[in-house]
């Protein structure tokens, strides 16, 4: 597994464990991570430091 994949999985895991599956969604059609009333570019999942899990 690549480092980028591991970082993305750790970030996604953190979001789901912290906010729950009902509040985190991957919107593939818009390349967005939807959380609550907002969202983030899906590419942020691969960024070290996006969540505390990858700091």
Buried (B, 14 or more C-beta within 10 A) or exposed (E): EEEEEEBBBBBBEBBEEEEEEEEBEEEEEEEBBBBEEEBBEBEBBBBEEBBEBBE
